[in-house]
Amino acid sequence: MSAEIRFGIIGCGEIAVQTCQGIAAAPNASIAMLMDARPEVLRDLGEFYGVPTTTEVDDVLRNPEVDAVYIATPHYLHAPLGIEAAQAGKHVLVEKPIATNLADADALIAACRKHGVKLGVAFLAQVDGAAAAARDLVRAGVLGEIIAVRITALGDKPDYYWHGGYTRRVHTDWRTSKEQSGGGILIMNVIHDLNTMRWVTGLEVTRVYAEYDTLATPVEVEDVIGVVMRFNNRAVGVIQAGSAMRGGAHEDVPGIRIYGTKGQLIVGPKPLVYLLEPLEGGTPKSWQELRYAGPKGDREQMIARFAQAILEDGEPPVTGLDGRKALEIVVAAYRSGESGRPVELPLTS
């Protein structure tokens, strides 16, 4: 294997454009081939990066110049395509969510293990300097005992999003379909926050109760959801999310709020901390920006760290198990909303 990992891109829609930019910027990765079922979607990326394009997945999987694949297709295809890639001996980086159900996630994890290839999921918290600083703070006990977590995702997605994403690069309706997407704002967006929550706090969810519905959007998936979570240390978490919230979050500071007996931490674009007993040089009982070293978590870092794991035979920054754990909370919430009852975790399938 060369000193860089050569990626085949499967699915060249909205998010793949950003990932291609990340691959191009990473020092240990390159783009070897681009694949999408729509030739018109391939044209601009193929010309820009000067690499072969194809409308057939098999062309990517049979290409000896491809070491790993990045999969950015509709959600329901993540696991089946990942399994095919593993069987072909290609390392697998799959866009979130890892799958739409736990059985598919388990099958993908098992296939990658069986065929000796790395499996990563495209979350960013594990490669983000601010999230790492927050994790260190929590794990050092600076916040005291964690007693609560709050996640909010109050957006107002434009009508065109459901058939073209934010960039309208590809006209498709998979986001409107529960079977193809797995669900709405919880699995499409909040799953990022669930991964961050787990990684920063080290806590695991043991029980979930949820209510959700589709109240303002002509789609099958939920556009409003509320979730209550119980954690393994007895802390309580809440999620309030919606994709048709007129006016959005207004002045609410964005980020995951982690409440401890000695303070509060907001993990977001600008991490903030409030402490009863401040760090050295800090002011007690006042909000201060959390200082941190390390890179901003972006697609370049995600790719570089995944490629490094392959080259050094290490563990990817975000593992298949990490992807499954975040999905498990989502699945439990949907099951709870359907049954009207709390759901205990862990789930077997």
C-alpha positions as CSV (number, residue, x, y, z in Angstrom):
1,M,0.0,0.0,0.0
2,S,1.3,3.5,-0.9
3,A,1.8,6.3,1.7
4,E,-1.7,7.6,1.0
5,I,-5.1,6.0,0.9
6,R,-6.9,6.2,-2.5
7,F,-10.6,6.7,-2.1
8,G,-13.5,5.6,-4.3
9,I,-16.5,7.9,-3.8
10,I,-19.9,6.1,-4.0
11,G,-22.6,8.7,-4.2
12,C,-21.6,12.2,-5.4
13,G,-24.5,14.3,-4.0
14,E,-24.5,17.1,-1.5
15,I,-22.3,16.0,1.3
16,A,-19.8,14.1,-1.0
17,V,-18.7,17.5,-2.4
18,Q,-17.5,18.5,1.0
19,T,-15.8,15.2,1.6
20,C,-14.0,15.3,-1.7
21,Q,-12.6,18.7,-0.6
22,G,-11.5,17.1,2.6
23,I,-9.8,14.2,0.7
24,A,-8.0,16.7,-1.6
25,A,-6.8,18.6,1.4
26,A,-5.7,15.6,3.6
27,P,-1.9,14.9,3.3
28,N,-2.4,11.1,3.3
29,A,-5.4,10.6,0.9
30,S,-6.5,11.1,-2.6
31,I,-9.5,10.5,-4.9
32,A,-9.1,7.5,-7.2
33,M,-12.6,7.2,-8.7
34,L,-16.1,8.8,-8.5
35,M,-19.4,6.9,-8.8
36,D,-23.0,8.0,-9.0
37,A,-26.0,6.5,-10.7
38,R,-26.6,9.9,-12.3
39,P,-24.0,10.8,-15.0
40,E,-24.9,14.5,-14.7
41,V,-23.9,14.5,-11.1
42,L,-20.5,13.1,-11.8
43,R,-19.5,15.6,-14.6
44,D,-18.3,18.5,-12.5
45,L,-16.5,16.6,-9.9
46,G,-14.8,14.3,-12.4
47,E,-13.6,17.3,-14.4
48,F,-12.5,19.2,-11.3
49,Y,-10.5,16.4,-9.8
50,G,-9.4,14.8,-13.0
51,V,-10.3,11.2,-12.0
52,P,-12.3,8.4,-13.7
53,T,-16.0,8.4,-13.2
54,T,-18.6,5.6,-13.4
55,T,-22.3,4.9,-12.8
56,E,-21.6,1.3,-11.6
57,V,-20.6,0.4,-8.1
58,D,-18.8,-2.7,-9.3
59,D,-16.3,-0.6,-11.3
60,V,-15.2,1.0,-8.0
61,L,-15.0,-2.2,-6.1
62,R,-13.0,-4.0,-8.8
63,N,-10.6,-1.1,-9.2
64,P,-7.1,-2.0,-7.9
65,E,-6.4,1.7,-7.5
66,V,-9.1,2.0,-4.9
67,D,-8.0,1.2,-1.3
68,A,-11.1,2.5,0.5
69,V,-14.6,3.7,-0.3
70,Y,-16.6,6.6,1.1
71,I,-20.3,5.9,0.9
72,A,-22.7,8.9,0.7
73,T,-25.8,7.4,-0.7
74,P,-29.4,7.5,0.7
75,H,-29.3,6.1,4.2
76,Y,-30.9,2.7,3.4
77,L,-28.0,1.8,1.1
78,H,-25.2,2.5,3.5
79,A,-25.0,-1.0,5.0
80,P,-25.6,-3.0,1.8
81,L,-22.9,-1.1,-0.1
82,G,-20.6,-1.2,2.8
83,I,-20.9,-4.9,3.0
84,E,-20.2,-5.3,-0.7
85,A,-17.1,-3.1,-0.3
86,A,-15.8,-5.1,2.6
87,Q,-16.3,-8.3,0.6
88,A,-14.2,-6.7,-2.1
89,G,-11.4,-6.0,0.4
90,K,-12.0,-2.2,0.5
91,H,-11.9,-0.2,3.7
92,V,-15.2,1.5,4.4
93,L,-16.0,5.1,5.6
94,V,-19.7,5.5,5.6
95,E,-21.7,8.7,6.0
96,K,-23.9,8.9,9.0
97,P,-26.1,7.1,10.0
98,I,-24.2,3.8,9.8
99,A,-27.6,2.2,8.8
100,T,-31.3,2.7,9.2
101,N,-31.7,-0.2,11.6
102,L,-29.5,-2.1,14.0
103,A,-29.6,-5.4,12.1
104,D,-28.0,-3.8,9.1
105,A,-25.5,-2.0,11.3
106,D,-24.5,-5.3,12.9
107,A,-24.2,-6.9,9.5
108,L,-21.9,-4.2,8.3
109,I,-19.7,-4.3,11.4
110,A,-19.4,-8.1,11.1
111,A,-18.6,-8.0,7.4
112,C,-15.7,-5.5,7.9
113,R,-14.4,-7.6,10.8
114,K,-14.6,-10.8,8.8
115,H,-12.8,-9.4,5.8
116,G,-10.2,-7.5,7.8
117,V,-11.0,-4.0,6.7
118,K,-11.4,-0.8,8.7
119,L,-14.9,0.7,9.2
120,G,-15.4,4.3,10.1
121,V,-18.5,6.6,10.4
122,A,-18.5,10.2,9.3
123,F,-18.9,12.0,12.6
124,L,-16.6,14.9,13.5
125,A,-16.5,15.1,17.3
126,Q,-13.7,12.6,17.7
127,V,-11.4,14.7,15.5
128,D,-12.4,18.1,16.9
129,G,-10.1,20.0,19.3
130,A,-12.9,21.7,21.1
131,A,-14.8,18.5,21.7
132,A,-11.5,16.9,22.9
133,A,-11.1,19.8,25.4
134,A,-14.6,19.4,26.6
135,R,-14.1,15.6,27.0
136,D,-11.0,16.2,29.0
137,L,-12.8,18.7,31.3
138,V,-15.7,16.3,31.9
139,R,-13.5,13.2,32.4
140,A,-11.3,15.2,34.9
141,G,-14.3,15.8,37.1
142,V,-14.2,19.6,36.7
143,L,-17.9,19.8,36.2
144,G,-18.5,17.4,39.1
145,E,-21.0,14.6,38.7
146,I,-23.0,14.9,35.5
147,I,-26.7,15.3,36.3
148,A,-28.3,16.4,33.0
149,V,-27.8,16.9,29.3
150,R,-29.8,19.0,26.8
151,I,-29.8,18.8,23.1
152,T,-31.7,21.2,20.9
153,A,-32.0,21.2,17.1
154,L,-34.6,23.8,16.2
155,G,-34.4,24.4,12.4
156,D,-36.7,25.5,9.6
157,K,-35.7,23.5,6.6
158,P,-36.8,25.1,3.3
159,D,-39.4,23.2,1.2
160,Y,-36.7,22.4,-1.5
161,Y,-34.6,20.6,1.1
162,W,-36.8,17.5,0.9
163,H,-36.2,17.0,-2.8
164,G,-32.7,18.5,-3.3
165,G,-30.9,19.0,0.0
166,Y,-29.6,22.4,0.9
167,T,-27.5,22.8,-2.3
168,R,-30.2,21.3,-4.6
169,R,-27.3,19.4,-6.3
170,V,-29.4,16.2,-6.9
171,H,-33.2,16.0,-7.3
172,T,-34.4,13.1,-5.3
173,D,-37.1,12.2,-2.8
174,W,-35.3,9.7,-0.5
175,R,-35.3,12.2,2.4
176,T,-39.2,12.2,2.5
177,S,-39.3,8.4,2.8
178,K,-39.1,6.7,6.2
179,E,-38.0,3.4,4.6
180,Q,-35.2,5.0,2.7
181,S,-34.0,7.7,5.2
182,G,-34.9,5.8,8.4
183,G,-36.6,8.9,9.8
184,G,-36.5,12.7,10.0
185,I,-34.5,15.2,12.0
186,L,-33.5,12.8,14.7
187,I,-31.6,10.4,12.4
188,M,-30.7,13.0,9.8
189,N,-29.3,15.7,12.1
190,V,-29.5,15.0,15.9
191,I,-27.5,11.7,15.5
192,H,-24.4,13.9,15.2
193,D,-25.1,15.4,18.7
194,L,-25.8,11.9,20.1
195,N,-22.3,10.8,19.0
196,T,-20.8,14.0,20.5
197,M,-22.7,13.5,23.7
198,R,-21.5,9.9,24.1
199,W,-17.9,10.8,23.3
200,V,-17.6,13.8,25.5
201,T,-19.5,12.5,28.6
202,G,-18.6,8.8,28.4
203,L,-22.2,8.1,29.5
204,E,-24.5,5.5,28.0
205,V,-28.3,5.8,27.6
206,T,-30.2,3.1,29.5
207,R,-33.8,4.2,28.9
208,V,-35.6,6.4,26.4
209,Y,-39.1,7.8,26.1
210,A,-40.1,9.8,23.1
211,E,-43.0,11.5,21.3
212,Y,-42.8,12.5,17.7
213,D,-45.0,13.4,14.7
214,T,-45.2,15.0,11.3
215,L,-47.2,18.2,11.8
216,A,-46.0,20.8,9.3
217,T,-44.3,19.1,6.4
218,P,-45.7,16.9,3.6
219,V,-43.3,14.0,4.2
220,E,-43.4,10.6,5.9
221,V,-40.7,11.4,8.4
222,E,-41.0,13.3,11.7
223,D,-40.6,17.0,11.7
224,V,-40.9,17.4,15.5
225,I,-39.7,15.2,18.3
226,G,-39.1,15.3,22.0
227,V,-37.0,12.7,23.8
228,V,-36.2,12.0,27.5
229,M,-33.2,9.9,28.2
230,R,-31.9,8.2,31.4
231,F,-28.2,7.5,31.6
232,N,-26.2,4.8,33.3
233,N,-25.1,7.3,36.1
234,R,-28.8,8.2,36.7
235,A,-28.5,11.6,34.9
236,V,-31.4,12.8,32.8
237,G,-31.2,14.0,29.2
238,V,-33.7,15.8,27.0
239,I,-33.8,16.4,23.2
240,Q,-36.1,18.9,21.6
241,A,-35.8,18.9,17.8
242,G,-37.8,20.0,14.8
243,S,-37.3,20.8,11.1
244,A,-40.2,23.2,10.7
245,M,-39.6,25.5,13.7
246,R,-40.4,28.9,12.3
247,G,-37.8,31.4,13.6
248,G,-35.5,28.6,14.6
249,A,-33.7,28.7,17.9
250,H,-33.6,32.6,17.9
251,E,-31.0,33.6,20.6
252,D,-30.4,30.2,22.1
253,V,-26.7,29.6,22.2
254,P,-26.1,26.6,19.9
255,G,-24.5,23.4,21.3
256,I,-25.0,20.5,23.6
257,R,-25.4,21.5,27.3
258,I,-23.9,19.3,29.9
259,Y,-24.9,20.1,33.5
260,G,-22.7,19.0,36.4
261,T,-22.9,19.6,40.2
262,K,-20.0,22.0,39.8
263,G,-20.8,23.8,36.6
264,Q,-22.1,23.7,33.0
265,L,-20.5,23.2,29.7
266,I,-21.8,24.1,26.2
267,V,-20.2,22.0,23.5
268,G,-20.7,23.8,20.2
269,P,-19.1,26.1,17.7
270,K,-17.9,28.3,20.5
271,P,-17.5,26.1,23.6
272,L,-18.4,27.8,26.8
273,V,-18.0,26.8,30.5
274,Y,-19.5,28.0,33.8
275,L,-17.8,26.8,36.9
276,L,-18.3,27.3,40.6
277,E,-14.6,26.5,41.1
278,P,-12.9,28.0,38.1
279,L,-9.8,26.7,36.3
280,E,-6.6,28.6,36.9
281,G,-7.0,32.3,36.1
282,G,-10.7,32.0,35.7
283,T,-13.5,33.9,37.4
284,P,-15.9,31.8,39.5
285,K,-19.6,31.7,38.6
286,S,-19.1,33.4,35.2
287,W,-19.4,32.2,31.6
288,Q,-16.0,31.9,29.9
289,E,-14.9,30.6,26.5
290,L,-13.2,27.2,26.8
291,R,-9.7,27.4,25.4
292,Y,-8.4,24.4,23.5
293,A,-5.6,23.3,21.3
294,G,-5.9,21.0,18.3
295,P,-7.7,21.3,14.9
296,K,-11.2,22.2,14.2
297,G,-13.1,19.0,13.4
298,D,-13.8,19.1,9.7
299,R,-13.8,16.7,6.7
300,E,-10.1,17.1,6.2
301,Q,-9.4,15.9,9.7
302,M,-12.0,13.1,9.4
303,I,-10.3,11.8,6.3
304,A,-6.8,12.2,7.5
305,R,-7.4,10.3,10.7
306,F,-9.3,7.5,9.0
307,A,-6.5,7.2,6.4
308,Q,-3.9,7.2,9.2
309,A,-5.8,4.3,11.0
310,I,-5.5,2.3,7.7
311,L,-1.9,3.1,7.1
312,E,-0.8,2.4,10.7
313,D,-3.3,-0.5,11.3
314,G,-4.9,1.4,14.2
315,E,-8.5,2.1,15.2
316,P,-10.5,4.7,13.2
317,P,-11.4,7.8,15.2
318,V,-15.1,6.9,14.9
319,T,-15.7,3.2,14.9
320,G,-18.6,1.1,13.6
321,L,-19.5,0.6,17.3
322,D,-19.7,4.3,17.8
323,G,-22.0,4.6,14.8
324,R,-24.2,1.8,16.1
325,K,-24.4,3.3,19.6
326,A,-25.7,6.6,18.2
327,L,-28.1,4.8,16.0
328,E,-29.3,2.7,18.9
329,I,-30.6,5.8,20.8
330,V,-32.4,6.9,17.6
331,V,-34.0,3.5,17.1
332,A,-35.1,3.3,20.7
333,A,-36.7,6.8,20.5
334,Y,-38.6,5.8,17.4
335,R,-39.8,2.6,19.0
336,S,-40.9,4.5,22.1
337,G,-42.8,7.0,20.0
338,E,-44.6,4.2,18.1
339,S,-45.5,2.3,21.3
340,G,-46.1,5.2,23.6
341,R,-43.9,3.5,26.2
342,P,-40.3,3.8,27.5
343,V,-37.7,1.6,25.8
344,E,-34.8,0.0,27.7
345,L,-31.3,-0.1,26.3
346,P,-29.2,-1.8,25.1
347,L,-31.1,-3.1,22.2
348,T,-30.0,-6.4,20.5
349,S,-31.5,-5.5,17.1
